[in-house]
Amino acid sequence: MADRTGAWSGVLVGFLAAILWPACDKKSDPTGESPAGASASGVRVTVGEHGFTPASVALPRGPSGTTWPVTFLRTTDHTCAKEVVFPDLGITKDLPLRAPVTVEVPADTARTLTFQCGMAMYKGALVVR
């Protein structure tokens, strides 16, 4: 009986993630702009068999202390990208299957922030302008 409960729990978590994914992390854009790859609710990156999609996103630079929420959603077990690493920021986050994970990234300085899987096989970039 415990095996069935565990299986149904996984199905429920996946179902809820699919429903809540579009509504998660409703933060407003710090500059009032909507950059390519981002929306008023932040940046959303899907993690699939072929890595991160989109792999590059432009963000507007904001005043001191500005951050952007970047939400990752891993959609498959057929990938090595089971965590996301921001080497320049010293941030590593596990990416559980079908569970949105949000990372607040600084957007108050023009620069390129790279992110990658734990093995550095898949990479992406946030370009703050």
DRENPAZA-355509 format. One record per atom (N, C-alpha, C): x, y, z. Coordinates in steps of 0.02 Angstrom, whole numbers, padded with zeros to 5 digits, always signed. Each point is the difference from the previous one (the first is absolute). Example, Ala and Ser with C-alpha at 12.3 -4.5 7.8 and 13.67 -1.06 7.14 Angstrom:
% DRENPAZA-355509
+00660-00284+00390;-00045+00059+00000;+00045+00060+00000;-00018+00053-00036;+00042+00059+00003;-00039+00055+00037;
This chain:
% DRENPAZA-355509
+00041-00060+00000;-00041+00060+00000;+00043+00063+00000;+00057-00002+00035;+00044+00059+00003;+00028+00016-00069;+00013-00052-00042;+00026+00013-00067;-00051+00038-00042;-00063-00018+00005;-00052+00036-00038;-00006+00072+00024;+00003+00011+00065;-00004+00068+00026;+00057+00042-00026;+00060-00027-00001;+00058+00036-00026;-00008+00017-00074;-00025-00047-00039;-00010+00012-00071;-00052+00054-00011;-00055-00002+00037;-00052+00052-00007;+00025+00067+00023;+00043+00002+00050;+00029+00063+00023;+00040+00032-00055;+00039-00040-00037;+00040+00026-00056;-00044+00028-00055;-00054-00035-00015;-00048+00023-00051;-00032+00065+00022;-00019+00005+00063;-00031+00060+00026;+00048+00059-00003;+00062-00010+00020;+00050+00054-00002;+00010+00024-00072;+00005-00046-00047;+00008+00018-00071;-00060+00039-00026;-00060-00023+00019;-00061+00034-00022;-00003+00071+00028;+00014+00008+00064;-00001+00066+00031;+00053+00046-00030;+00059-00026-00013;+00053+00040-00031;-00022+00025-00068;-00032-00043-00039;-00024+00020-00067;-00053+00054+00005;-00043-00004+00049;-00052+00050+00008;+00028+00065+00028;+00043-00005+00050;+00026+00060+00033;+00057+00033-00036;+00034-00035-00045;+00059+00027-00036;-00013+00069-00030;-00055+00010-00037;-00011+00066-00030;-00014+00054+00052;-00023-00018+00059;-00019+00050+00049;+00052+00012+00054;+00055-00038-00002;+00048+00006+00055;+00040+00065-00006;+00021+00024+00058;+00047+00055+00004;-00023+00064-00034;-00056+00027+00019;-00028+00060-00031;+00033+00063+00027;+00061+00015-00023;+00035+00061+00018;-00003+00048-00059;-00001+00063+00014;-00002+00047-00056;+00070+00018-00022;+00005+00018-00063;+00063+00020-00031;+00025+00063+00034;+00063+00002+00024;+00025+00057+00037;+00006+00064-00042;+00000-00005-00066;+00008+00060-00041;-00062+00017-00040;-00050-00042+00004;-00060+00011-00039;+00006-00024-00072;+00056-00028-00019;+00011-00026-00067;-00014-00075-00001;-00012-00027-00059;-00006-00072-00008;+00054-00023-00048;+00058-00021+00026;+00055-00020-00043;-00015-00065-00036;+00036-00012-00055;-00008-00063-00038;+00016-00058+00045;-00045-00050+00003;+00012-00059+00041;-00025+00007+00071;-00022+00060+00019;-00024+00011+00067;-00069+00031-00003;-00038-00007+00054;-00065+00032+00003;-00005+00037+00067;-00056+00032+00011;-00009+00037+00062;+00006-00044+00061;-00010-00066-00008;+00005-00045+00057;+00070-00031+00006;+00047+00020-00042;+00068-00026+00005;+00018-00043-00060;+00055-00034+00007;+00026-00041-00054;-00017-00073+00015;-00022-00037-00050;-00015-00070+00007;+00045-00040-00046;+00034-00050+00028;+00045-00042-00039;-00022-00072+00009;-00012-00034-00055;-00017-00071+00002;+00064-00040-00007;+00005-00053+00039;+00059-00043-00001;-00022-00067-00027;+00023-00016-00061;-00021-00061-00033;+00059-00043-00022;-00014-00046-00045;+00051-00046-00024;+00058+00035-00035;-00013+00058-00028;+00052+00035-00038;+00026+00061+00036;-00012+00005+00065;+00027+00055+00040;-00052+00052+00018;+00023+00062+00003;-00041+00056+00023;-00034+00035-00060;-00064+00015+00008;-00038+00036-00051;-00040+00056+00033;+00012+00062-00017;+00051+00025-00045;+00069-00003+00032;+00050-00003-00042;+00069-00005+00026;+00029+00069+00013;-00030+00053-00027;+00024+00068+00011;-00059+00046+00008;+00004+00044+00050;-00054+00047+00014;+00030+00068+00014;-00028+00053-00030;+00022+00068+00014;-00043+00029+00056;+00032+00033+00048;-00035+00032+00056;+00021+00073+00003;-00047+00044+00017;+00019+00070+00008;+00035+00011+00067;+00050+00043-00002;+00035+00018+00062;-00045+00047+00040;-00002-00010+00064;-00041+00042+00044;+00044+00036+00050;-00031+00038+00045;+00038+00035+00052;+00032-00048+00050;+00042+00026+00042;+00035-00041+00049;-00048-00044+00039;+00017-00064+00006;-00041-00047+00037;-00053-00035-00042;-00006+00017-00063;-00050-00032-00044;+00018-00073-00011;-00050-00043+00004;+00008-00071-00016;-00056-00021-00047;+00012-00055-00036;-00049-00030-00044;-00011-00071+00022;-00063-00022+00005;-00012-00071+00015;+00008-00041-00064;+00040-00052+00004;+00009-00047-00055;-00026-00067+00025;-00053-00025-00032;-00030-00063+00022;+00016-00055-00049;+00028-00054+00027;+00020-00058-00040;-00051-00056+00012;-00018-00036-00053;-00044-00058+00007;+00029-00057-00040;+00022-00052+00036;+00027-00060-00033;-00059-00044-00019;-00003-00018-00065;-00058-00037-00026;+00014-00073-00016;+00062-00023+00010;+00018-00069-00017;+00055-00026+00045;+00002-00066+00006;+00055-00032+00035;+00057-00017-00048;-00012+00009-00066;+00049-00016-00051;+00046+00060-00014;+00032+00024+00053;+00046+00057-00006;+00048-00003+00059;+00060+00027-00010;+00046+00006+00056;-00013+00065+00038;-00043+00043-00025;-00014+00064+00031;-00049-00008+00058;+00023-00031+00052;-00043-00011+00059;+00015+00051+00054;+00043+00048-00017;+00013+00057+00042;+00022+00058-00045;-00008+00061+00025;+00023+00058-00037;+00054+00034+00043;+00052+00021-00034;+00057+00032+00034;+00012+00068-00032;+00006+00051+00041;+00021+00067-00021;+00070+00009+00028;+00053-00017-00039;+00068+00002+00026;+00022+00068+00027;-00018+00054-00035;+00022+00067+00021;-00034+00022+00065;-00058-00029+00015;-00038+00020+00059;+00009-00049+00058;+00032-00058-00014;+00009-00050+00052;-00066-00033+00021;-00046-00005-00048;-00067-00028+00014;-00007-00067-00035;-00022-00051+00037;-00017-00065-00027;-00068-00020+00028;-00046-00019-00045;-00067-00020+00022;-00018-00066-00033;-00026-00047+00040;-00026-00062-00028;-00063+00015-00039;-00011-00038-00054;-00059+00008-00042;-00041-00065+00003;-00044-00006+00050;-00043-00060+00003;-00045-00003-00061;-00016-00060-00022;-00042-00010-00058;-00068+00033+00009;-00020+00041-00049;-00065+00033-00003;-00015+00046+00059;+00051+00025+00034;-00010+00047+00055;+00037+00065-00015;-00036+00056-00008;+00032+00063-00016;+00049+00021+00056;+00059+00024-00021;+00051+00023+00047;+00019+00071-00023;-00007+00048+00045;+00015+00070-00017;+00065+00023+00031;+00040+00034-00040;+00063+00030+00022;-00005+00074-00012;+00012+00040+00051;+00002+00074-00008;+00070+00019-00022;+00006+00031-00058;+00066+00019-00025;+00005+00076-00001;+00059+00026+00018;+00009+00072+00000;-00002+00028-00071;-00035+00057-00007;-00006+00032-00066;+00015+00074+00006;+00046+00018+00045;+00016+00071+00009;+00067+00020-00031;+00032-00048-00035;+00063+00013-00034;-00002-00033-00068;+00021+00037-00051;+00003-00028-00067;+00054-00054-00003;-00020-00062-00017;+00046-00056-00004;-00036-00061-00027;+00038-00052-00014;-00028-00063-00021;+00008-00050+00057;-00055-00027+00024;+00001-00050+00053;-00013-00068-00033;+00048-00044+00005;-00009-00066-00029;-00032-00047+00051;-00037-00049-00026;-00025-00054+00042;+00011-00065-00038;+00004-00055+00036;+00016-00064-00031;-00026-00057+00043;+00001-00060-00030;-00017-00059+00039;+00060-00016+00045;-00008-00046+00045;+00054-00017+00047;+00062-00027-00033;-00007-00030-00060;+00057-00028-00036;+00028+00048-00052;-00030+00060-00005;+00020+00052-00048;-00007-00023-00073;-00046-00047-00013;-00012-00023-00068;-00051+00045-00035;-00049+00024+00038;-00050+00046-00027;+00011+00068+00032;-00001+00052-00040;+00013+00068+00025;-00051+00049-00027;-00007+00055+00036;-00044+00054-00020;+00028+00065+00026;-00034+00056-00017;+00024+00065+00021;-00057+00048+00011;+00008+00043+00049;-00045+00056+00012;+00042+00062-00015;-00020+00039-00048;+00038+00059-00020;-00035+00062+00028;+00030+00031+00050;-00027+00060+00032;+00028+00060-00038;-00046+00041-00029;+00021+00058-00040;-00021+00064+00032;
